[in-house]
Amino acid sequence: MDEIVVIDLFGEEFRFKPDGQVKNPEQIAQYLKKYITEAEKLFQSKASGKNKIAILLLAAMNLSKDFHELKLQHSELEKEVDSRISSLIKKIDTGIEKNEKCLL
């Protein structure tokens, strides 16, 4: 499917065509918009008005921070799962060895 996703940022429409591996492109666009809206709120109190570059940079930094934290959590989870799998394999091997000795 050649789906074009449209996202409105700062009153302008931006269009992009996601690759085939993206499952929910509209949801991804809305996720980005959420980060930008949160960043915009921080600049509303400023007398100088909205600085689009600063808002986009803040949104990108927040996205990057969240992405980095998720990567760390994922890495820790992988280590924990690997450790548990190794422990279970050892227990299974021990059980098999004990069962083989009983059969002899």
C-alpha positions as CSV (number, residue, x, y, z in Angstrom):
1,M,0.0,0.0,0.0
2,D,1.4,3.4,-1.0
3,E,0.0,5.4,2.0
4,I,0.9,9.0,2.4
5,V,0.7,10.4,5.9
6,V,-0.1,14.0,6.5
7,I,0.9,15.8,9.7
8,D,0.2,19.4,10.5
9,L,3.0,21.2,12.4
10,F,2.9,24.9,13.1
11,G,0.0,25.4,10.7
12,E,1.9,23.7,7.8
13,E,1.1,20.3,6.3
14,F,4.0,17.9,5.9
15,R,3.6,14.7,4.0
16,F,5.7,11.6,4.2
17,K,5.6,8.1,2.8
18,P,6.6,5.5,5.3
19,D,8.4,2.4,4.3
20,G,6.7,-0.9,4.4
21,Q,8.0,-1.8,7.8
22,V,6.0,0.9,9.6
23,K,2.8,-0.6,11.0
24,N,1.0,2.5,12.2
25,P,2.3,5.6,10.5
26,E,-0.5,7.8,11.6
27,Q,0.1,6.8,15.2
28,I,3.8,7.7,14.8
29,A,2.9,11.1,13.4
30,Q,0.5,11.7,16.3
31,Y,3.2,10.7,18.8
32,L,5.6,13.2,17.3
33,K,2.8,15.9,17.4
34,K,2.3,15.1,21.1
35,Y,6.0,15.8,21.8
36,I,5.9,19.0,19.8
37,T,2.7,20.2,21.6
38,E,4.4,19.5,25.0
39,A,7.4,21.5,23.9
40,E,5.3,24.3,22.6
41,K,3.6,24.7,26.0
42,L,7.0,25.5,27.5
43,F,7.4,28.4,25.1
44,Q,3.9,29.9,25.4
45,S,4.9,32.0,28.4
46,K,7.9,33.5,26.6
47,A,7.3,37.1,25.4
48,S,9.3,36.5,22.2
49,G,6.7,34.1,20.8
50,K,7.1,30.7,19.3
51,N,10.5,29.7,18.0
52,K,9.8,26.8,15.8
53,I,13.4,25.6,15.7
54,A,13.7,25.7,19.5
55,I,10.4,23.8,19.9
56,L,11.4,21.2,17.4
57,L,14.8,20.8,19.1
58,L,13.2,20.4,22.5
59,A,10.8,17.8,21.2
60,A,13.6,15.9,19.5
61,M,15.7,16.0,22.7
62,N,12.7,14.7,24.7
63,L,12.1,12.0,22.1
64,S,15.7,11.0,22.2
65,K,15.8,10.9,26.0
66,D,12.7,8.6,26.1
67,F,14.2,6.4,23.3
68,H,17.5,6.1,25.1
69,E,15.7,5.2,28.4
70,L,13.6,2.5,26.6
71,K,16.8,1.1,25.0
72,L,18.4,0.8,28.4
73,Q,15.3,-0.8,29.8
74,H,15.2,-3.2,26.9
75,S,18.8,-4.1,27.3
76,E,18.4,-4.8,31.0
77,L,15.3,-6.9,30.3
78,E,17.3,-8.9,27.7
79,K,20.0,-9.6,30.2
80,E,17.5,-10.7,32.9
81,V,15.7,-13.0,30.4
82,D,19.1,-14.5,29.3
83,S,20.1,-15.0,32.9
84,R,16.8,-16.7,33.7
85,I,17.0,-18.9,30.5
86,S,20.5,-20.0,31.5
87,S,19.4,-20.8,35.0
88,L,16.5,-22.9,33.6
89,I,18.7,-24.7,31.2
90,K,21.1,-25.6,34.0
91,K,18.2,-26.9,36.1
92,I,16.9,-28.9,33.1
93,D,20.4,-30.3,32.5
94,T,20.8,-31.3,36.2
95,G,17.4,-32.9,36.1
96,I,18.2,-34.9,33.0
97,E,21.6,-36.0,34.5
98,K,19.9,-37.1,37.7
99,N,17.2,-39.0,35.7
100,E,19.9,-40.7,33.6
101,K,21.8,-41.8,36.7
102,C,18.6,-43.3,38.2
103,L,18.0,-45.3,35.0
104,L,21.5,-46.8,35.1
